[in-house]
Amino acid sequence: MQHITPYPIWESLNSLSKLEEKDQVILFTDVKSSSKLWKLHETGMFAALEEHETRMEKFVDKWDGEIIKTIGDSYMLGFDGKNSLLRSVQAAYEIQKDITDNPIKIKNEALSIRLGIHRGSLYKKKVKIQGKMLMDYFGNTVNTASRMESVVSDPGSIAFSYSIDLPKAEEVELKEWIEDMKLDMQIFDYQHQCYSGKRNRSGRLLSELQLHTCEPLDDLKGVAKVTAYKLNLK
């Protein structure tokens, strides 16, 4: 694996001293063309997502991950501790292979998912929502994992990156696992521009250049660069 220079957190967050900072792996999944599938057969989509949920829980448990949250048909997963990146990639492989080999169909249309992973530094904070205390996650690790899923990955592939050096033993094991699985791997630079400013939840917030962050976009803060690894299963 190439050495990747860590980049700073550029988001504008208040009271950073109250947030817990740690290194962790974040994995995002999303069902491709889900709007089309909902229109095709709403009842069938509910049934398909129930099956998808059962399978996801099985693989997350197997590889010692955590379901942080679900948003419709999307999952945000966390992997912590020893070999966290390796375990997340192995989990991602089994998720993709399972849904390819044993398709979940809606009127002969099979579910397919995009999947992205990033390992790096992030912030965690307990927030109270509707009377319940939940853990929320902030930072470029979350944003970059989302971009690996939405921009870099395709159905049937795994996109991953990291901004903190891997332990040598994990790096060696990851490389050997990719070689043993005979996966086609593409390596390329991925970058996105980051802006400063106050967070604004109204209007058009998310775009490729906004990095889930700030409006107004009048102060270019820098460019986040990372080496992306794309594993093609097919």
Phi, psi and omega per residue, in radians:
M1 nan 2.558 3.112
Q2 -1.346 2.631 3.045
H3 -1.291 2.351 -3.126
I4 -2.090 2.206 -3.136
T5 -1.331 2.147 3.114
P6 -1.071 2.583 3.097
Y7 -2.070 2.701 -3.034
P8 -1.342 2.932 3.020
I9 -1.410 2.145 -3.107
W10 -1.811 -0.221 -3.091
E11 -1.057 2.585 3.049
S12 -1.531 1.835 -3.135
L13 -2.159 2.410 3.101
N14 -1.488 2.603 3.032
S15 0.952 0.908 3.139
L16 -1.030 -0.474 -3.126
S17 -1.117 -0.353 -3.133
K18 -1.554 -0.090 -3.114
L19 -1.673 2.569 3.045
E20 -1.529 2.209 3.116
E21 -1.830 2.352 3.125
K22 -2.726 2.919 3.064
D23 -1.691 2.303 -3.075
Q24 -2.763 2.812 3.037
V25 -1.748 2.322 3.041
I26 -2.034 2.359 3.139
L27 -2.202 2.244 3.081
F28 -1.981 2.458 2.962
T29 -2.198 2.728 3.079
D30 -2.699 2.374 3.100
V31 -1.322 2.206 -3.131
K32 -1.255 2.410 3.067
S33 0.975 0.687 -3.095
S34 -1.153 -0.572 3.118
S35 -1.055 -0.730 3.102
K36 -1.101 -0.714 -3.115
L37 -1.194 -0.638 3.086
W38 -1.104 -0.717 3.133
K39 -1.210 -0.596 -3.109
L40 -1.134 -0.773 -3.079
H41 -2.880 1.653 -3.060
E42 -1.098 -0.813 3.141
T43 -1.082 -0.740 3.110
G44 -1.112 -0.584 3.133
M45 -1.184 -0.706 3.078
F46 -1.036 -0.804 3.141
A47 -1.115 -0.721 -3.138
A48 -1.111 -0.717 -3.121
L49 -1.238 -0.522 3.039
E50 -1.122 -0.749 3.088
E51 -1.135 -0.735 3.105
H52 -1.043 -0.727 3.138
E53 -1.098 -0.755 3.123
T54 -1.044 -0.770 -3.136
R55 -1.177 -0.745 -3.138
M56 -1.045 -0.788 -3.127
E57 -1.061 -0.660 3.137
K58 -1.091 -0.824 -3.092
F59 -1.278 -0.615 3.106
V60 -1.113 -0.772 3.110
D61 -1.114 -0.736 -3.090
K62 -1.038 -0.670 -3.061
W63 -1.821 0.384 3.032
D64 0.982 0.749 3.050
G65 -1.733 -3.052 -3.125
E66 -2.440 2.323 3.010
I67 -1.442 1.876 -3.119
I68 -1.315 -0.816 3.100
K69 -2.876 2.832 2.984
T70 -2.143 2.532 3.091
I71 -2.289 1.701 -3.042
G72 1.103 -2.077 3.138
D73 -1.711 0.222 3.133
S74 -1.792 2.577 3.090
Y75 -2.103 2.479 2.948
M76 -2.049 2.018 -3.091
L77 -1.975 2.676 3.066
G78 -2.183 2.491 3.059
F79 -2.270 2.270 -3.034
D80 -2.288 2.816 3.032
G81 1.513 -2.822 -3.043
K82 -1.092 2.391 3.094
N83 0.964 0.638 -3.058
S84 -1.128 -0.700 3.114
L85 -1.193 -0.789 3.120
L86 -1.008 -0.819 -3.124
R87 -1.133 -0.643 3.130
S88 -1.171 -0.677 3.114
V89 -1.188 -0.694 3.108
Q90 -1.149 -0.705 3.072
A91 -1.105 -0.765 -3.138
A92 -1.061 -0.721 3.120
Y93 -1.045 -0.816 -3.103
E94 -1.186 -0.618 3.087
I95 -1.098 -0.847 -3.131
Q96 -1.155 -0.755 -3.110
K97 -1.140 -0.698 -3.120
D98 -1.116 -0.766 -3.083
I99 -1.306 -0.331 3.052
T100 -1.448 -0.799 -3.091
D101 -1.326 -0.532 -3.119
N102 -2.221 1.255 -2.985
P103 -1.092 2.525 3.008
I104 -1.706 2.052 -2.978
K105 -1.960 2.566 3.017
I106 -2.217 1.888 -3.078
K107 0.855 0.868 3.114
N108 1.240 0.040 3.026
E109 -1.670 2.102 -3.094
A110 -1.539 2.457 3.028
L111 -1.149 2.459 2.984
S112 -2.406 2.614 -3.066
I113 -2.241 2.596 2.919
R114 -1.670 2.634 -3.018
L115 -2.588 2.193 -3.117
G116 -2.354 2.574 -3.029
I117 -2.366 2.492 2.950
H118 -2.527 2.450 3.048
R119 -1.965 2.235 3.134
G120 -3.136 -2.900 -3.127
S121 -1.494 2.443 3.086
L122 -2.542 2.963 3.091
Y123 -1.944 2.477 3.070
K124 -2.153 2.519 3.136
K125 -2.656 2.423 3.054
K126 -1.377 2.292 3.121
V127 -2.238 2.618 -3.142
K128 -1.781 2.053 -3.135
I129 -2.213 2.088 -3.126
Q130 0.896 0.754 3.071
G131 1.396 0.023 -3.138
K132 -1.990 2.415 3.095
M133 -1.499 2.118 -3.138
L134 -2.191 2.763 3.085
M135 -1.683 2.196 3.082
D136 -1.951 2.748 -3.017
Y137 -2.171 2.394 -3.114
F138 -2.292 2.764 2.960
G139 2.077 2.969 -3.064
N140 -1.179 -0.377 3.057
T141 -1.094 -0.762 3.088
V142 -1.112 -0.826 -3.113
N143 -1.086 -0.751 -3.093
T144 -1.212 -0.685 3.059
A145 -1.042 -0.707 3.093
S146 -1.091 -0.710 3.126
R147 -1.214 -0.617 3.059
M148 -1.026 -0.705 3.130
E149 -1.255 -0.847 -2.966
S150 -1.455 -0.472 -3.024
V151 -1.932 -0.741 -2.999
V152 -1.575 -0.729 -3.020
S153 -1.392 2.789 3.003
D154 -2.224 2.835 3.000
P155 -0.971 2.320 -3.123
G156 1.518 0.146 3.115
S157 -2.278 2.962 3.071
I158 -2.242 2.224 3.067
A159 -1.971 2.273 3.113
F160 -2.496 2.785 3.115
S161 -2.726 2.975 3.078
Y162 -2.710 2.537 -3.113
S163 -2.016 0.112 3.039
I164 -2.217 2.324 -3.085
D165 -0.962 2.397 3.084
L166 -1.381 2.593 2.944
P167 -1.001 2.474 -3.047
K168 -0.969 -0.740 -3.103
A169 -1.102 -0.688 3.133
E170 -1.206 -0.673 3.116
E171 -1.067 -0.786 3.127
V172 -1.104 -0.781 -3.116
E173 -1.138 -0.670 3.117
L174 -1.132 -0.796 3.123
K175 -1.075 -0.756 -3.130
E176 -1.152 -0.664 3.128
W177 -1.130 -0.750 3.123
I178 -1.074 -0.732 3.114
E179 -1.157 -0.757 -3.139
D180 -1.102 -0.634 -3.128
M181 -1.397 -0.105 3.125
K182 0.970 0.779 -3.141
L183 -1.551 2.396 3.043
D184 -1.292 2.170 -3.094
M185 -2.092 2.239 3.017
Q186 -1.849 2.446 3.140
I187 -2.196 2.237 3.125
F188 -2.739 2.811 3.120
D189 -1.387 2.389 3.037
Y190 -2.163 2.408 3.132
Q191 -2.536 2.689 3.053
H192 -2.548 2.564 -3.108
Q193 -1.454 2.533 -3.091
C194 -2.142 2.400 -3.102
Y195 -2.109 2.731 3.048
S196 -1.845 2.872 -3.120
G197 2.506 3.078 3.137
K198 -1.438 2.449 -3.128
R199 -1.148 2.370 -3.106
N200 -2.338 2.056 -3.074
R201 -1.539 -0.069 3.140
S202 -1.669 2.785 3.110
G203 1.289 -2.892 -3.105
R204 -1.371 1.898 -3.048
L205 -1.708 -0.753 -2.992
L206 -1.736 2.251 3.008
S207 -2.700 3.014 -3.109
E208 -1.092 -0.528 -3.077
L209 -1.602 -0.273 -3.042
Q210 -1.517 -0.374 3.052
L211 0.966 0.727 3.115
H212 1.035 0.382 -2.931
T213 -1.970 -1.702 -2.724
C214 -2.100 2.611 2.939
E215 -2.354 2.558 -0.021
P216 -1.254 2.696 -3.082
L217 -1.636 1.170 -3.051
D218 -1.967 -0.042 -3.080
D219 -2.344 1.690 3.132
L220 -1.203 2.087 -3.060
K221 -1.614 -0.515 -3.122
G222 2.851 -3.080 3.122
V223 -2.146 2.119 3.083
A224 -1.466 2.176 -3.124
K225 -2.074 2.485 3.107
V226 -2.652 2.621 3.043
T227 -1.529 2.160 -3.128
A228 -1.731 2.432 3.085
Y229 -2.022 2.184 -3.119
K230 -2.058 2.074 3.130
L231 -1.782 2.146 -3.141
N232 -1.762 2.127 -3.085
L233 -1.451 -0.440 -3.048
K234 -1.603 nan nan
